[in-house]
Amino acid sequence: MMDTEMYRIASEEANERLFFQVLYDSKCKNFIQYLEKRKIPYVRWSESHPLPEYPCLVLTTEDTHAAYYDGEYLWNPNDDRYLRDNLLGDGLDGFPSLRGFRDYMGGLEVSHNSDTATRIGDSGEDEGGQCFLLSLGYRNILGSNPVNNREKLLHMTTRKVVGRKIS
């Protein structure tokens, strides 16, 4: 096994443990309980819903994927600059805003989820919860001043973003 592949597997497993530790520490059984307990705004978005009027975490209707909307850009951990108009099939393809990791200042070269090769289960769900941790990190990094912090986010690794996940 190559060193990079071993690193990705170890990183993936560490993030999975971290996700469940975050839930355990907050005495929550799932991510929705965590968001509600912490009073973190979120929407379950589908193409029949309008664009949110405020910054919030954006979840798919089945709660299988998460991203962060800063009021102008959607920061989806699956996006990178090479995707452009290609569809991901992650439930957020039709989100009606600019995409941070595709559109802002040339975008991000490698998506945050690709960076650690998050394990996706047979159900299509992010079993390790990495997209949820990353979305919390995006929220905390962009904070109350996304205009000043967007460029910083583009230069952060997955590891640095996940390190900023606790609100």
N, CA, C and O of each residue as an XYZ file, in Angstrom:
668
protein
N       0.843     -1.172      0.000
C       0.000      0.000      0.000
C       0.893      1.241      0.000
O       1.877      1.294      0.738
N       0.563      2.226     -0.810
C       1.367      3.436     -0.905
C       1.199      4.282      0.354
O       0.169      4.222      1.027
N       2.230      5.072      0.661
C       2.182      5.924      1.841
C       1.008      6.892      1.811
O       0.360      7.105      2.836
N       0.720      7.487      0.639
C      -0.386      8.437      0.562
C      -1.724      7.756      0.801
O      -2.612      8.326      1.436
N      -1.868      6.550      0.299
C      -3.120      5.821      0.515
C      -3.290      5.457      1.996
O      -4.387      5.550      2.548
N      -2.191      5.043      2.623
C      -2.239      4.721      4.049
C      -2.582      5.972      4.862
O      -3.342      5.898      5.828
N      -2.024      7.112      4.472
C      -2.322      8.369      5.164
C      -3.798      8.713      5.033
O      -4.436      9.104      6.010
N      -4.347      8.569      3.817
C      -5.760      8.889      3.608
C      -6.659      7.985      4.434
O      -7.642      8.451      5.010
N      -6.341      6.717      4.501
C      -7.150      5.779      5.292
C      -7.080      6.140      6.769
O      -8.103      6.151      7.453
N      -5.890      6.435      7.262
C      -5.733      6.818      8.670
C      -6.460      8.124      8.968
O      -7.089      8.259     10.018
N      -6.380      9.083      8.054
C      -7.055     10.365      8.233
C      -8.569     10.182      8.248
O      -9.273     10.776      9.064
N      -9.049      9.357      7.340
C     -10.478      9.064      7.251
C     -10.980      8.432      8.551
O     -12.022      8.827      9.074
N     -10.247      7.464      9.061
C     -10.649      6.800     10.301
C     -10.591      7.754     11.488
O     -11.445      7.695     12.372
N      -9.596      8.630     11.515
C      -9.488      9.616     12.604
C     -10.666     10.586     12.554
O     -11.233     10.926     13.593
N     -11.038     11.032     11.356
C     -12.178     11.952     11.244
C     -13.486     11.275     11.616
O     -14.376     11.907     12.185
N     -13.607      9.999     11.298
C     -14.801      9.255     11.687
C     -14.901      9.187     13.210
O     -15.971      9.416     13.775
N     -13.793      8.872     13.872
C     -13.787      8.838     15.341
C     -14.083     10.218     15.916
O     -14.819     10.344     16.895
N     -13.508     11.250     15.306
C     -13.732     12.617     15.772
C     -15.205     13.005     15.656
O     -15.756     13.627     16.564
N     -15.841     12.641     14.547
C     -17.256     12.946     14.350
C     -18.098     12.334     15.472
O     -18.938     13.012     16.063
N     -17.873     11.072     15.757
C     -18.645     10.417     16.803
C     -18.263     10.921     18.194
O     -19.096     10.923     19.100
N     -17.021     11.344     18.370
C     -16.612     11.929     19.646
C     -17.309     13.271     19.869
O     -17.739     13.575     20.982
N     -17.418     14.070     18.809
C     -18.121     15.351     18.905
C     -19.570     15.113     19.324
O     -20.087     15.800     20.205
N     -20.219     14.145     18.694
C     -21.604     13.830     19.071
C     -21.676     13.342     20.514
O     -22.535     13.788     21.275
N     -20.794     12.443     20.893
C     -20.782     11.890     22.243
C     -20.553     12.990     23.282
O     -21.279     13.073     24.273
N     -19.546     13.829     23.055
C     -19.231     14.899     24.007
C     -20.378     15.874     24.190
O     -20.566     16.428     25.273
N     -21.143     16.081     23.133
C     -22.264     17.020     23.215
C     -23.567     16.332     23.644
O     -24.624     16.958     23.710
N     -23.463     15.028     23.933
C     -24.622     14.225     24.353
C     -25.736     14.258     23.297
O     -26.919     14.362     23.617
N     -25.319     14.167     22.038
C     -26.262     14.151     20.919
C     -26.163     12.808     20.207
O     -25.089     12.214     20.114
N     -27.298     12.344     19.710
C     -27.335     11.069     19.005
C     -27.061     11.225     17.517
O     -26.662     10.267     16.855
N     -27.275     12.432     16.986
C     -27.045     12.657     15.564
C     -26.679     14.114     15.319
O     -26.704     14.947     16.225
N     -26.342     14.389     14.079
C     -25.865     15.717     13.718
C     -26.955     16.779     13.869
O     -26.663     17.900     14.286
N     -28.185     16.451     13.544
C     -29.286     17.419     13.669
C     -29.452     17.836     15.129
O     -29.618     19.021     15.419
N     -29.410     16.880     16.040
C     -29.488     17.222     17.460
C     -28.344     18.152     17.849
O     -28.534     19.098     18.614
N     -27.165     17.880     17.321
C     -26.001     18.721     17.612
C     -26.253     20.156     17.148
O     -26.022     21.102     17.901
N     -26.728     20.320     15.903
C     -26.986     21.654     15.363
C     -28.043     22.386     16.189
O     -27.888     23.564     16.509
N     -29.107     21.680     16.526
C     -30.180     22.310     17.296
C     -29.726     22.665     18.704
O     -30.075     23.730     19.213
N     -28.961     21.800     19.335
C     -28.468     22.070     20.676
C     -27.545     23.287     20.688
O     -27.589     24.096     21.615
N     -26.714     23.414     19.659
C     -25.763     24.530     19.560
C     -26.381     25.769     18.917
O     -25.722     26.800     18.783
N     -27.654     25.662     18.518
C     -28.354     26.759     17.852
C     -27.618     27.229     16.589
O     -27.490     28.425     16.328
N     -27.149     26.261     15.829
C     -26.478     26.540     14.566
C     -27.533     26.497     13.465
O     -28.190     25.472     13.282
N     -27.703     27.593     12.734
C     -28.727     27.613     11.676
C     -28.408     26.604     10.573
O     -27.259     26.444     10.161
N     -29.462     25.931     10.112
C     -29.317     24.988      9.005
C     -30.616     24.927      8.230
O     -31.680     25.274      8.741
N     -30.513     24.483      7.000
C     -31.686     24.206      6.174
C     -31.489     22.852      5.533
O     -30.366     22.447      5.232
N     -32.592     22.158      5.329
C     -32.578     20.956      4.487
C     -33.026     21.438      3.123
O     -34.175     21.838      2.936
N     -32.114     21.397      2.180
C     -32.377     22.018      0.898
C     -32.678     20.986     -0.182
O     -32.046     19.933     -0.267
N     -33.666     21.329     -1.001
C     -33.923     20.581     -2.231
C     -34.191     21.622     -3.306
O     -34.365     22.801     -3.001
N     -34.226     21.197     -4.551
C     -34.381     22.155     -5.647
C     -35.719     22.891     -5.617
O     -35.888     23.890     -6.316
N     -36.665     22.413     -4.818
C     -37.945     23.111     -4.719
C     -37.907     24.230     -3.679
O     -38.865     24.993     -3.557
N     -36.812     24.333     -2.934
C     -36.686     25.375     -1.913
C     -35.927     26.577     -2.461
O     -35.058     26.424     -3.319
N     -36.249     27.763     -1.974
C     -35.514     28.954     -2.420
C     -34.141     29.036     -1.749
O     -33.835     28.288     -0.820
N     -33.342     29.948     -2.240
C     -32.042     30.227     -1.649
C     -32.244     30.737     -0.220
O     -33.089     31.606     -0.003
N     -31.495     30.224      0.756
C     -31.635     30.733      2.125
C     -31.317     32.229      2.181
O     -30.501     32.731      1.407
N     -31.962     32.918      3.092
C     -31.767     34.362      3.225
C     -30.684     34.709      4.234
O     -30.465     35.888      4.513
N     -30.012     33.727      4.781
C     -29.028     33.955      5.832
C     -27.945     32.868      5.750
O     -28.191     31.793      5.203
N     -26.761     33.141      6.286
C     -25.729     32.103      6.328
C     -26.190     30.914      7.169
O     -26.783     31.086      8.234
N     -25.908     29.700      6.675
C     -26.354     28.501      7.393
C     -25.688     27.262      6.817
O     -25.153     27.287      5.708
N     -25.728     26.174      7.587
C     -25.338     24.888      7.050
C     -26.454     24.420      6.128
O     -27.634     24.625      6.413
N     -26.084     23.806      5.049
C     -27.050     23.313      4.070
C     -26.932     21.792      4.051
O     -25.875     21.242      3.742
N     -28.024     21.130      4.382
C     -28.065     19.671      4.407
C     -28.949     19.187      3.271
O     -29.891     19.870      2.868
N     -28.642     18.016      2.762
C     -29.549     17.413      1.794
C     -30.799     16.955      2.547
O     -30.774     16.802      3.768
N     -31.862     16.743      1.829
C     -33.121     16.376      2.485
C     -33.012     15.076      3.264
O     -33.748     14.874      4.230
N     -32.101     14.186      2.857
C     -31.918     12.910      3.555
C     -30.831     12.997      4.629
O     -30.507     11.994      5.264
N     -30.270     14.189      4.835
C     -29.180     14.402      5.804
C     -27.949     13.559      5.499
O     -27.253     13.123      6.416
N     -27.675     13.325      4.212
C     -26.506     12.517      3.845
C     -25.312     13.362      3.443
O     -24.216     12.829      3.271
N     -25.493     14.653      3.292
C     -24.389     15.526      2.899
C     -24.624     16.914      3.471
O     -25.763     17.334      3.678
N     -23.526     17.618      3.723
C     -23.603     18.970      4.272
C     -22.621     19.888      3.566
O     -21.578     19.452      3.081
N     -22.971     21.164      3.518
C     -22.115     22.222      2.999
C     -22.419     23.468      3.821
O     -23.280     23.432      4.701
N     -21.729     24.563      3.547
C     -21.993     25.800      4.272
C     -22.247     26.930      3.280
O     -21.469     27.139      2.349
N     -23.334     27.649      3.486
C     -23.698     28.797      2.661
C     -23.393     30.055      3.463
O     -23.948     30.249      4.545
N     -22.512     30.917      2.940
C     -22.100     32.110      3.686
C     -22.924     33.350      3.360
O     -22.579     34.453      3.784
N     -24.000     33.178      2.616
C     -24.846     34.289      2.214
C     -24.622     34.682      0.767
O     -25.436     35.391      0.175
N     -23.501     34.214      0.190
C     -23.204     34.467     -1.212
C     -22.674     33.214     -1.911
O     -23.066     32.920     -3.041
N     -21.789     32.480     -1.244
C     -21.167     31.290     -1.817
C     -21.550     30.048     -1.021
O     -21.706     30.093      0.199
N     -21.697     28.932     -1.744
C     -21.862     27.633     -1.101
C     -20.491     26.966     -1.055
O     -19.830     26.809     -2.082
N     -20.073     26.577      0.146
C     -18.781     25.915      0.350
C     -19.061     24.430      0.562
O     -19.337     23.986      1.676
N     -18.986     23.674     -0.530
C     -19.296     22.250     -0.551
C     -17.991     21.467     -0.542
O     -17.177     21.648     -1.447
N     -17.755     20.595      0.453
C     -16.486     19.864      0.512
C     -16.213     18.981     -0.706
O     -15.082     18.535     -0.898
N     -17.222     18.724     -1.523
C     -17.023     17.906     -2.726
C     -16.571     18.716     -3.930
O     -16.151     18.135     -4.930
N     -16.644     20.034     -3.863
C     -16.325     20.880     -5.010
C     -14.828     21.102     -5.160
O     -14.090     21.159     -4.177
N     -14.401     21.224     -6.397
C     -13.075     21.744     -6.698
C     -13.156     22.500     -8.017
O     -14.177     22.454     -8.703
N     -12.078     23.197     -8.372
C     -12.120     24.082     -9.540
C     -12.341     23.341    -10.845
O     -12.814     23.938    -11.812
N     -12.011     22.046    -10.903
C     -12.116     21.314    -12.155
C     -13.530     20.843    -12.457
O     -13.816     20.437    -13.583
N     -14.407     20.889    -11.484
C     -15.770     20.404    -11.698
C     -16.572     21.306    -12.625
O     -17.309     20.829    -13.488
N     -16.421     22.608    -12.438
C     -17.221     23.599    -13.174
C     -18.687     23.180    -13.229
O     -19.337     23.117    -12.185
N     -19.216     22.898    -14.389
C     -20.640     22.579    -14.511
C     -20.945     21.092    -14.392
O     -22.092     20.685    -14.577
N     -19.950     20.279    -14.089
C     -20.191     18.843    -13.929
C     -20.989     18.584    -12.661
O     -20.773     19.237    -11.640
N     -21.900     17.640    -12.726
C     -22.746     17.328    -11.585
C     -22.075     16.300    -10.687
O     -21.383     15.398    -11.158
N     -22.291     16.451     -9.392
C     -21.722     15.529     -8.417
C     -22.698     14.454     -7.983
O     -22.289     13.353     -7.617
N     -23.992     14.766     -8.022
C     -24.986     13.820     -7.545
C     -25.019     13.713     -6.037
O     -25.473     12.704     -5.497
N     -24.540     14.748     -5.340
C     -24.519     14.717     -3.876
C     -25.731     15.411     -3.253
O     -25.787     15.590     -2.036
N     -26.693     15.798     -4.080
C     -27.900     16.438     -3.571
C     -27.832     17.955     -3.544
O     -28.829     18.606     -3.230
N     -26.678     18.534     -3.865
C     -26.544     19.994     -3.840
C     -26.144     20.571     -5.192
O     -25.746     21.732     -5.279
N     -26.249     19.766     -6.247
C     -25.847     20.236     -7.576
C     -26.622     21.468     -8.032
O     -26.049     22.351     -8.669
N     -27.906     21.542     -7.720
C     -28.732     22.642     -8.201
C     -28.804     23.826     -7.257
O     -29.615     24.726     -7.478
N     -27.985     23.862     -6.208
C     -28.049     24.969     -5.247
C     -27.806     26.282     -5.991
O     -26.796     26.424     -6.680
N     -28.733     27.252     -5.856
C     -28.730     28.436     -6.721
C     -27.818     29.582     -6.262
O     -28.271     30.718     -6.123
N     -26.550     29.286     -6.031
C     -25.611     30.356     -5.692
C     -24.265     30.037     -6.321
O     -24.062     28.955     -6.872
N     -23.371     30.969     -6.234
C     -22.000     30.711     -6.644
C     -21.413     29.643     -5.736
O     -21.879     29.456     -4.612
N     -20.391     28.939     -6.216
C     -19.747     27.887     -5.436
C     -18.372     28.375     -5.017
O     -17.548     28.730     -5.860
N     -18.128     28.392     -3.717
C     -16.870     28.909     -3.205
C     -15.652     28.218     -3.772
O     -14.726     28.881     -4.238
N     -15.634     26.881     -3.741
C     -14.446     26.150     -4.161
C     -14.341     25.999     -5.673
O     -13.364     25.436     -6.168
N     -15.323     26.488     -6.410
C     -15.236     26.493     -7.869
C     -15.044     27.916     -8.391
O     -14.259     28.141     -9.312
N     -15.756     28.870     -7.804
C     -15.860     30.207     -8.382
C     -15.016     31.286     -7.713
O     -14.606     32.236     -8.379
N     -14.749     31.166     -6.432
C     -14.079     32.255     -5.732
C     -12.571     32.222     -5.991
O     -11.908     31.231     -5.684
N     -12.038     33.293     -6.550
C     -10.601     33.463     -6.807
C      -9.961     32.240     -7.467
O      -8.842     31.867     -7.114
N     -10.640     31.627     -8.398
C     -10.065     30.490     -9.115
C     -10.331     29.149     -8.481
O     -10.056     28.116     -9.092
N     -10.864     29.133     -7.259
C     -11.285     27.891     -6.638
C     -10.181     27.077     -5.986
O      -9.029     27.506     -5.904
N     -10.556     25.911     -5.533
C      -9.675     24.971     -4.832
C      -9.312     23.846     -5.795
O     -10.177     23.322     -6.497
N      -8.044     23.479     -5.829
C      -7.587     22.476     -6.795
C      -8.121     21.081     -6.497
O      -8.606     20.403     -7.403
N      -8.041     20.643     -5.249
C      -8.508     19.308     -4.861
C      -9.570     19.481     -3.786
O      -9.344     20.182     -2.800
N     -10.713     18.856     -3.961
C     -11.796     19.009     -2.992
C     -11.356     18.499     -1.623
O     -10.489     17.632     -1.518
N     -11.963     19.046     -0.585
C     -11.619     18.615      0.768
C     -12.006     17.159      1.008
O     -11.291     16.448      1.713
N     -13.106     16.702      0.445
C     -13.458     15.295      0.623
C     -12.515     14.390     -0.170
O     -12.201     13.294      0.293
N     -12.057     14.810     -1.343
C     -11.103     14.003     -2.107
C      -9.749     13.972     -1.430
O      -9.007     12.995     -1.537
N      -9.435     15.050     -0.732
C      -8.147     15.174     -0.063
C      -7.916     14.041      0.930
O      -6.775     13.627      1.137
N      -8.975     13.537      1.543
C      -8.819     12.436      2.490
C      -9.617     11.204      2.098
O      -9.695     10.242      2.862
N     -10.206     11.230      0.919
C     -10.924     10.056      0.406
C     -11.932      9.528      1.413
O     -11.849      8.381      1.852
N     -12.879     10.374      1.770
C     -13.904      9.982      2.730
C     -14.620      8.719      2.273
O     -14.964      8.582      1.099
N     -14.841      7.810      3.194
C     -15.537      6.563      2.880
C     -17.029      6.840      2.711
O     -17.658      7.448      3.577
N     -17.572      6.399      1.618
C     -19.004      6.518      1.375
C     -19.580      5.116      1.440
O     -19.103      4.205      0.763
N     -20.603      4.950      2.254
C     -21.209      3.636      2.446
C     -22.099      3.230      1.295
O     -22.296      3.997      0.353
N     -22.636      2.030      1.367
C     -23.524      1.524      0.329
C     -24.771      2.387      0.177
O     -25.360      2.451     -0.902
N     -25.170      3.047      1.256
C     -26.365      3.888      1.211
C     -26.083      5.230      0.559
O     -27.011      6.002      0.319
N     -24.799      5.529      0.262
C     -24.444      6.824     -0.303
C     -24.163      7.855      0.773
O     -23.857      9.006      0.461
N     -24.263      7.463      2.036
C     -24.055      8.408      3.123
C     -22.579      8.535      3.461
O     -21.795      7.604      3.279
N     -22.226      9.706      3.955
C     -20.877      9.977      4.440
C     -20.797      9.380      5.837
O     -21.106     10.044      6.825
N     -20.379      8.119      5.909
C     -20.415      7.394      7.182
C     -19.513      8.007      8.233
O     -19.799      7.909      9.427
N     -18.420      8.642      7.806
C     -17.505      9.218      8.768
C     -17.911     10.593      9.237
O     -17.317     11.109     10.184
N     -18.890     11.204      8.620
C     -19.331     12.521      9.040
C     -18.385     13.641      8.653
O     -18.498     14.757      9.161
N     -17.450     13.351      7.756
C     -16.459     14.373      7.432
C     -17.078     15.615      6.819
O     -16.657     16.723      7.150
N     -18.060     15.477      5.939
C     -18.635     16.680      5.327
C     -19.319     17.546      6.390
O     -19.347     18.770      6.267
N     -19.868     16.918      7.424
C     -20.486     17.688      8.500
C     -19.417     18.429      9.303
O     -19.592     19.602      9.633
N     -18.317     17.755      9.617
C     -17.223     18.407     10.337
C     -16.635     19.542      9.512
O     -16.372     20.623     10.038
N     -16.430     19.302      8.224
C     -15.889     20.339      7.357
C     -16.826     21.539      7.281
O     -16.372     22.683      7.316
N     -18.119     21.290      7.177
C     -19.084     22.389      7.099
C     -19.081     23.228      8.369
O     -19.198     24.452      8.307
N     -18.948     22.579      9.517
C     -18.808     23.331     10.770
C     -17.527     24.147     10.754
O     -17.508     25.292     11.206
N     -16.455     23.559     10.233
C     -15.195     24.291     10.115
C     -15.330     25.498      9.199
O     -14.830     26.576      9.521
N     -16.005     25.331      8.049
C     -16.207     26.456      7.135
C     -16.967     27.573      7.842
O     -16.623     28.748      7.717
N     -17.998     27.194      8.581
C     -18.794     28.180      9.317
C     -17.920     28.943     10.302
O     -18.009     30.166     10.401
N     -17.083     28.225     11.022
C     -16.248     28.869     12.034
C     -15.133     29.707     11.417
O     -14.752     30.731     11.985
N     -14.606     29.295     10.274
C     -13.547     30.050      9.605
C     -14.113     31.310      8.972
O     -13.542     32.391      9.117
N     -15.228     31.177      8.274
C     -15.819     32.337      7.603
C     -16.431     33.303      8.611
O     -16.409     34.518      8.419
N     -16.972     32.746      9.678
C     -17.468     33.553     10.792
C     -18.375     34.687     10.384
O     -19.143     34.580      9.428
N     -18.276     35.770     11.117
C     -19.144     36.918     10.873
C     -18.609     37.812      9.764
O     -19.248     38.804      9.412
N     -17.441     37.477      9.205
C     -16.865     38.294      8.148
C     -16.367     37.426      6.991
O     -15.161     37.322      6.767
N     -17.297     36.800      6.254
C     -16.865     35.882      5.192
C     -16.044     36.558      4.101
O     -15.160     35.925      3.524
N     -16.312     37.822      3.805
C     -15.590     38.506      2.733
C     -14.084     38.503      3.014
O     -13.283     38.300      2.102
N     -13.704     38.725      4.260
C     -12.283     38.753      4.615
C     -11.680     37.369      4.808
O     -10.458     37.228      4.765
N     -12.494     36.354      5.018
C     -11.965     35.025      5.351
C     -12.065     33.998      4.229
O     -11.578     32.878      4.383
N     -12.681     34.352      3.109
C     -12.829     33.381      2.012
C     -11.485     32.958      1.438
O     -11.268     31.773      1.183
N     -10.592     33.899      1.234
C      -9.285     33.548      0.670
C      -8.516     32.638      1.624
O      -7.845     31.703      1.186
N      -8.611     32.908      2.924
C      -7.956     32.059      3.921
C      -8.471     30.626      3.807
O      -7.691     29.676      3.862
N      -9.802     30.472      3.647
C     -10.396     29.142      3.536
C      -9.871     28.394      2.315
O      -9.642     27.186      2.380
N      -9.677     29.099      1.204
C      -9.161     28.454     -0.004
C      -7.770     27.860      0.198
O      -7.390     26.928     -0.511
N      -7.017     28.380      1.142
C      -5.641     27.918      1.343
C      -5.496     26.938      2.501
O      -4.381     26.540      2.839
N      -6.603     26.550      3.106
C      -6.534     25.632      4.245
C      -6.685     24.184      3.792
O      -7.467     23.875      2.893
N      -5.928     23.316      4.426
C      -6.041     21.888      4.151
C      -7.258     21.330      4.894
O      -7.824     21.982      5.771
N      -7.639     20.120      4.523
C      -8.741     19.443      5.202
C      -8.471     19.355      6.700
O      -9.353     19.600      7.524
N      -7.261     19.006      7.025
C      -6.888     18.843      8.440
C      -7.073     20.142      9.228
O      -7.578     20.125     10.350
N      -6.664     21.255      8.642
C      -6.817     22.549      9.320
C      -8.285     22.918      9.471
O      -8.691     23.448     10.506
N      -9.084     22.641      8.443
C     -10.508     22.979      8.506
C     -11.204     22.141      9.573
O     -11.964     22.676     10.380
N     -10.953     20.838      9.586
C     -11.585     19.963     10.574
C     -11.178     20.376     11.983
O     -11.959     20.227     12.922
N      -9.982     20.885     12.134
C      -9.515     21.367     13.432
C     -10.284     22.562     13.942
O     -10.210     22.876     15.129
N     -11.029     23.245     13.066
C     -11.814     24.421     13.426
C     -13.303     24.102     13.548
O     -14.123     25.019     13.546
N     -13.668     22.835     13.653
C     -15.072     22.413     13.526
C     -15.916     22.676     14.748
O     -17.133     22.792     14.605
N     -15.367     22.777     15.925
C     -16.190     22.905     17.120
C     -16.620     24.351     17.297
O     -15.796     25.266     17.302
N     -17.926     24.539     17.442
C     -18.452     25.905     17.590
C     -18.678     26.238     19.043
O     -19.117     27.343     19.362
